[in-house]
Amino acid sequence: MTQVYMIPMEAEAKTADKDPLVTKENVKIIFGNIKVIRGYNMVLLDELADRLENWSDEQLIGDIFTRTVCYYHARKRATSTE
């Protein structure tokens, strides 16, 4: 999504002189913090993949979600105060 849509829109917003098809503000509104969200998703995917490789009948995955959510909330609090 970032490669196909966001990066070209950011480039358009930066290079357009008078009347851009999309502004920097539009790009922020459309995509928000998609890069951060994608980063969390990649961490979650990696941890779930590792757990799946070592799967057993007694294996659980709730701890992965709990840790990821706690990290997300801590990061969100830290960035909101900056």
Helices and strands as residue ranges (DSSP letters): I 2-6, H 7-15, H 24-31, H 34-53, H 62-80
